[in-house]
């Protein structure tokens, strides 16, 4: 029953913006930290951002700080990632994930469950 469905990816030019969404089902988001990670072909997975269960704290990778913004709408069971000033190096599949233990967000730990991902391509 657990399901995370990412959407909003696509092809954009450098400097452009995208907003990714993650629809969660099979559990109530209110009690869990969630976030996004990405993976490009031939590269290791990279944590992008995560947010505490109530949105009280957020964490960002240095590579996206100041450009990306994570948010959540718990009543809608939806997580978002606003991506601005996109760069070619942001090209990757972006995955939405959940931590069963909230402390994992601040610790930069691996996600416990994630979705199928959505492709983001930044190119001229």
Secondary structure, DSSP 8 states (H G I E B T S, - for coil): --EEEEE--EEE-TT--EEEEEEEESS-GGGSEEEEEEE-TTS--EEEEEE-TTSS-EEE-TTTTTTEEEEEEGGGTEEEEEE-S--GGG-EEEEEEEESSTHHHHHT---SEE---EEEEE--
